Amino acid sequence: MIRKLLFVLIFLFLVSITGCTIVQPWERERLADPNMIFDENPIQKGIKEHYINIREGSEGGNGSQGGGCGCG
Amino acid sequence: MVVDKKILVFLIFFIPFVAYSQTEPADEIEFDINTYFDNFRLNVYYPYLNVTKNLGNNTTINGSYLVDAISSASMKMIFRVDGITSATNNKTGGSDNTPDELRHQLSLGITKIFSEISVSANGMYSIEHDYSSKTFAANLSIPFAKKNTILQLGYAGNWDKVFPQVRTWTKDRNTTTINLGLTQILSKNIISQLDFSFINMDGYMLDGYQVIRIINGSSFRVLEPVEPDKRVRKSVGLRTNIGISKNSSLQLGYRYYWDTWDIKSNTIDVEFKTHLSTMVNMTLGLRQYFQTKAYFFKSEYLTPEPFMGVDSKLNSGYTNDVSIGFTFKGDKSINFPLLSSDKFTLITNFGFYHRHTDSPDWIMRLSDLYAYLFTLGFKFSI
């Protein structure tokens, strides 16, 4: 059931990509805020993943640093 | 299919030269002191130093050094091993105030931007008295559609050696990780990321210290756990960051994980970030995790079986994790040492972690683990 839900979410994500409009670099003021960056501090993320991986049976799928305005 | 072969050839030849983001990292030094305390009487201190330097010509290098100092009361028990981390008693550990186990980790990396494509490679070496690990990782980041879409490819190879103090042998464990990520700007204030991970593990999966007690009437036998020597792990994660106001954002994430040991898990996380002022930023995090058990895990074994495991990581259960963090950015208007420099950022974080397993832990005989985590650090632009 949950797996099906996940595939529905992925499907919706992919559909949303194909349907979304291009956001121009000068329209990305909000996206350029550090708060909008995934894993703004990768060091802290790495430390958190380290202690979680020792205590839980799962690993991976946590994404990578990215986001922001991407206009650099 | 021809298309599939092309994709495969692309992955094989280009993944080892990988990357992260399109913008070059700033020159800076970060130093953190991280601490961990739990009700299993385990204390961990890990200072971390990271230096990033831009060499010009779109090239950045970074180096980091981490020390993991573990001390645990459970080491003084008969097994002389910590039930959570499998940290063991070092020569000077145990009842005195010196750490029971020290791990040193050194890593070096380089990032180069070719046109708009970012490529990075990192090497890491970690050593402790009964374990060593070598890692090579590479990332590639390719923007499309005026940088509205970014494709990220990642590869990591781990070559580990396990040589427990109480054994005479050395065994290998090799891990290959492949990540595929897609980051997409959906609107002026919404950005999403889809991530797929594939992890292949081969070799000795244990640490050489755990034991299984098989009780039969008035007698009992102590055996070593036996786990399969191969494990394939897959996970898919989706997260979205929404700018809910000028100063605040809300990140929602979900991850599904499954592997060949029959462990399946669901993770939900929420993160709220806000600028309390031009200098102070706050992050609130909430994470919930649910897991099924490995097919061979049992809370107790009555007879020896082909595969037997006691590690709590293989047990079914759930975890709750909450955290709050603040960063203080320095400003010339502040009349306080260090914070008067606009190149300085102070980092603080407090976390609470609760793990419940459906049967008690193999050594401490507890079903609930409560842990407290503190971080204090700084970043300094150079």
Interface residues (C-beta under 8 A of the other chain):
Chain A: I2 R3 L6 L9 I10 F13 S16 I17 C20 I22 V23 Q24 P25 E27 R28 R30 L31 D33 P34 N35 M36 I37 F38 N41 I43 Q44 I47 K48 Y51 I52 I54 R55 E56 G57 S58 E59 G60 G61 N62 G63 S64 Q65 G66 G67 G68 G70 C71 G72
Chain B: Y20 S21 Q22 T23 E24 E30 D32 N34 Y36 V44 Y46 Y48 N50 S64 I84 T85 N139 S141 P143 A145 K146 K147 N148 T149 I150 Q152 G154 T177 N179 G181 L182 T183 Q184 I185 L186 S187 K188 N189 I191 S192 Q193 L194 D195 F196 S197 F198 I199 R233 K234 S235 V236 G237 L238 R239 N241 G243 K246 N247 S248 S249 Q251 G253 Y254 R255 Y256 Y257 W258 D259 W261 I263 S265 N266 T267 K273 T274 H275 N281 Y289 Q291 A294 S312 K313 L314 T319 D321 G325 I347 N349 G351 Y353 R355 L369 A371 L373 T375
